[in-house]
Amino acid sequence: YREAGVKWVPFLIIGSPYSLPDWYYKQPGSQGYVCLEHGEESDVQSLWNPVLREHVGNFIQAFCEHYRDEDIIESILLGITGNYGEAIYIASGNDWTANIHGEYHTHGGLWAGDPFAKADFRKFMSEKYKDIAGLNNSWNTSIETFDAVEPFLRENAPNDRAWLDFAAWYIGSMNDYTRFWVKTVRDHFPGRIEICTGGHAPVEHGSDFGEQCKIAADYNAGVRITNEGSDYRANFSLTRWVASAGQQYGAYYSFEPAGMVNEAGVVARIYNATASAARGLHYYYPNLFGTEEACDNFVRYAPLFRKRNPIVEVAAYYPETHIVLNGNDFLKHVQPLRDHFDFGYCSDNQIADGGLKNFKALLLLWGNTAEKETWERILAWVQRGGLLIMADTIGTLQTVEGDT
């Protein structure tokens, strides 16, 4: 790298199956995620396991101390968990990640069945509700003690409030583990750090891109979102939450494809990055050198990618609560609008953190259920002069409890 005049972006992956050394793989102290659907253990390591966390901390410290003063690292990319090293839970089936130790139990779903996860779930609920009567009143259940509280699938949730509580814990656990990673690296490395994240943020992934940007900003770090393809509208819809939250909280961010990118996609990704004020743009070797046209397109248009400061006055409400309750059907409502004007995203948590002050208009495109506090904050913003535009197909706005 020194001879070539370039620097290194090490991708530190600890916990994904292909990252596990033989001395740790299925050895005493290891613990894989356990799915709630089948009760089977995966090779992907559980973020709730304190033994894993100790190994992560030791490795990060050793790595940073070894390379910190070498002046060779451009940035450190954090491979936190999941199949590949993203800040999401298990999200795919067997593929090349099984090449090291063989096939393992893996699929999209909920991975909260290991003993450490169950104990943490009970702890979370006992701290929230203080006594079991409070939980039973909220969940409409008759559970005798917190020791009997177990993680559950969506179809087995006692009611919507219980499911929101599960999601808050499940997603919050990923946020807590991500914060541990970022803080640990920052304690030992003064340079650029990026959280690797991906997917489209359903509950099963456990990702909250807005909160991940907020965590990154707390440590002067950034986020690399790894979910682009060749279609510009899809790329915009998938990356814009990171871009919006990054700008609100002060985290830098970059974009990466999830797989192949065709010749036109090479150009589309340059446009999305520069129009979104991204700091970085990652391509895999075949994306650029798979065809002569792809390479020519990159050479021609890459100079247009530079850090810009776009003016975005309109936001689409990102309905986090509705997505948790109903699945993420939001993105398809976003994509057609980008042909007409630029806009950001503003989620429930971003609104709670004052995000609406950055916009003149808010679009309600899909999702009519939110916590009462979210609707009250939107109302207060409208009363201060904000313009609210609601799709006529969205239905009556309501709280989780059904108040309109």
N, C-alpha and C positions, 0 to 999 in steps of 0.2 A: 504493500500500500504506500509506503513512504517513497519507494522508487517511482511509483506511478503518480505521486502527488495527490492522492486521495485519502480519505479517512474511512474508518470502519463504523458500521452500525451493528453491534452485537445484539442478537435477539436472545435474551436470557429466558429459557423455557424450563420451568421446574414443576412437574406434576402431571404433564401430559404423558401418555404411555411411551412415546418414542424418545422422551427425555430421561427416562428412568434408568439409572445404572443397575447392573446385576446385583450389587450389594444391597440395593434398596427394594428392587422389584419383588413383591410378594414376600418380603422378609418381615420378621417380627417388628412391630411398630408401624408398618405401612397400613393404610386403610383407603380403599377405593370408594368412590361414590356408590351408593346403592339406590337403584330406581324404585319409585313407589309403585310402578306398574307391575313388576315381576318379583321384586325383593331380591334381585341379583346384583352382585358387586361388579363394578367396572374396573378396568386398569387405570382410568383417570383418577387421580388422587383427590381425596376429600379435603376441601379447604378448611373444614372444621377440625381436622386432626392436628393437635398441638405439636406432635412429633414432626410432621411435615413443615410446619411453620418455623420450627427451630432450624431444620436443615436449610430452608430458604434463606433465613437470616444469616446463617453461617456462610453459605455459598456467596450471597451477594456481597458480604463484607470482604471475603477473600478475593473475589473477582475485582472489586473496585480498588482494593489496596494494591493488587498486582498491576493494574492497567492505568490507574488514575493519573499518574504523572508521566505517562508515556507520550502524551500529545498525539494519540493515534485515533481516539474515539470521537466520532462526530456526534453521536447520541447513543443512549442505551434504550432499547425497545424491550418492554416488560411483557414476557410471556407468562401470564398469571395462572391460567388453568384451562380446562376444556380439552377438546380433542387436539387442538393445534397450538394453543398458547395464547388464547384471547381471554379477556375478562368476561367470559360467559361460561355457563355450564355446558355439559355434553349436548351436542346439537346435531350429530351426524352418525352414520353407520360406519362399518369397517371399511378402511381404505388404506392408503400408504402408511398411516400412523400405526398399523399393525405389523409393519415389516420388521420391527426390532424383536418383539417378544411374542408375536403371533396374534391371532384374532382375539378380541375381547368383547364383553357385553357392552354394547353402545347403541344408542338411538336417541332421537329427540324425545323429550319428556321431562319429568320432574325427578331430581336426584337428591332426595332428602331423607333417605332411609337408613343411613349408617348410624351407629350408636352416638357418635359425636354430634351429628346433625340433630338427632332427636333430643339430646340433652340441651343443646343450644336453643332449640325451638321452645322447649318447656321454660327455659330461663327467660327467653324473650317475652313469652306470654305472661309469666308470673310477674315480671317487672312492669309490664303494661297495665295489667288488671289488678295487681296487688292481692286480691283474694279470688277464689274460684267462683264465688257468687257473681262477681262483676263480669267474669268471662261468660258464665252461663247466661246471664241476662243479655249480654251483647250477642252471643251466638245462638240463643234460644236452645240451649242444651241442658243436660243434667249430669255433667261430669262431676265426679266426687272429689278428685284432687288433681293438682297440676301434674302429678306423676302419671296420670292416665291420659294426658294430652298428647296426641300423636300428629305428625304431619299427614296431610291428606291430599288426594287428587281433587280437581275441580268438581267432578261429579259427586264427590263425597263430602264436599264442604257443607256444614250445617246451614249456612245462609251466606249472603253476599258479604256481610261484614266479616265473617270468619275467613272467607277467601281473601279479602283485602288484607286481613291481618297476616295470613300465610304469605301473601305476596310481599308485604312490607318486610317480613322477616327474611324471606328467600332472596329478594333483591338487595335488601340491606346487608345481608351476609356477604354478598359479592362486593358491595361497596366497602365494607369494613376490611375485607381481605385485600382489596385493591389499595386502600389507604395504607395498610401495613406494608405492602410492596413499595409504594412510592416513597413513603417516609423512610424505609430502610435504605433504599438506594440513595435518597437525598442525604441521609446521615453520613454516607461514605463517598459521595460523588457530587461535585459542584456543577457539572455540565448539564447538557440537555438530556431530558428524560421524556419518554413517551409511553403511555399506557396503550397496549394493543387491545382493541375491542372489535366487535363485528356483529353480524346478524342484523335483524330488523326489530329487536327489542320486545318480543313477547315475554310473558312471565316465565316461560320455560327456559329462556336464555339467561334470565336473572340480571339483565343489563339495563341500566338507566344512563343513557348517554349524557344527559344533562348533569346528573350527579357525578359521573366520572370526570367530566370537564371541571366541575366545581372542586373535586378532590385534587385534580392536577393543578389547578390554579393556586391552591393552598400551598403548594410546594414548588411554585414556579416551574411547572412541568406542562406536558401536553398530552394529546390523544391522537393515536393513528387509527382511523376507522378502516376496516378491511372488508368492504362489502361492495365495491364497484364492479361494473361490467362494461359493456359497450354502449348501452343505451343511455343517453344523457338524462332523459326525464327520470328514469329509474335511479340513476346515480344521484341526481339532485335530491330526490325524495329520501334516499337512504342516508345521505351524508349531511343534510341540512340541519338536523338536530344538533349534531356535533358542532357545526359551524356557528349556529346561533348561540348555543350555550358557551362555546369557547369565547365568543366575542363578549357575551354578558359577564362572564366570570373572570376573563383575562387569561385563559389557557390557550396556548398555540395548538395547532392541529394539522394533520396531514392525511392524505387519502391513499388507499391501496386497493388493487383489484382482488376479488375473491377467486379469480381464475383467468380464463382466456379473455383477451381483448382484441377485437378485430381492427382493421385499418382505420375505419371511421371512428371507432371507439378511442383510439390513440388521441385523436384531436378533441373528441368530446370530453375526455378526462382532463385535458389541459384547460379547456374552457371552464369546466366545473370548479377546478382548483383555484384558478385565478379570479373567477367571479365570486368565489366564496371566501376570499382572503385567506386561503390555506397557506401554510408555510412550506409544506413538503408535498411531493408527488412521487409515489413509488410505482415503478413498472418491474415486472418480471422479465427476464431475458427473452422468452419467446414472444412476449407482447410487442416488443420492438424489432426483434430480429427474426421473427417467424416468416415474414414476407418483406420483399423489397419495398412495397408500397407503405407498409407500416413504418419502416425505418425512415423513408423519405418524408412521411407526414410528421414524424417527430422532429426531424432535423428542421423542417420548414416552420413548424408552429411552436416548438418548445421555447424559443426566445420570448414568446408572448406571456409565458408563465412567470410572473413576478408578484411579490407581495403587494396587494392593493388594498384600498380602503373603500369598499362599496357602500353606497348610501341605500339602506333598506328601511322603509317607513311602514311596511305592512307585515303583520305576522299572522300565521295560521295557528290557531289554538291546537296544541298537541294534547289530546284528551287522555292523560295517563290513567285516570281512574276507570274510565269507560273501556280502555284497552285491557286493563287487568280483568275486568268483569266479562268482557265479550270477545277478546282476541283482537289482534292488530289488523284491522281492515282500513286503516287510516290512509296509507300511502297511495292507494289508487285514486283517492279523491284529490290528492295534492298534485299529481303529475300533470294533468292537462293544463293547470293554471300557469305553470312556469313558461308556457309558450307566450303568455301575454304580459306578465310582469314579474319582477323579483320579489321575494318575500322570505321571511325567516320563520322559525318555529318558536312558540312560547308554551312550555308545559306547565302543569299545575305547580311544580316546585319552582320553576323559573318565575312564575307569577307571584308565588309566595315571597320570593327574593327580590321583588320589585321590577321584574323584567318588562312589564307593560309600559313603563315610563319611556322606553326606547322606541315606541311605535305610535303611529297616529291612527292606525286602523287594525282591527282584529277580526279574522275570519273564523267563523264556526262552520266547519265543513262536514264533520262527522263526529258523532259522539255526544249524547245529550245528558250523560250522568256524571256528576262530579260531587266532591264534598261541598257542603254548604259554604265553607270559607272561600273556596275558589270562586263560586258564583258571586259572593259578596265582594271579593276583590275586583272582579271584572266589572261589576255594577259601579263600584266606587270610581274606577278608571273612566267609565262612560260618563259619570256625573261630572268628572273633571274635564270632559271635552273629547274623550276618545270615541272613535267611530266603530260600532259593532255591526258586522255584516254576517247574517246567518242564512245558511242554505234553507230553502223552504221544505227540504226533505228531512231535516234533522229531528223534527218532533219537539215535544214539550221538554224544556229544560227541567231537570229534577235532581234531587240529592240521592245519595245511596239508599236512604230510607224511603224514597218515593215522594218526598215533598216537592211540589211543583213551584 
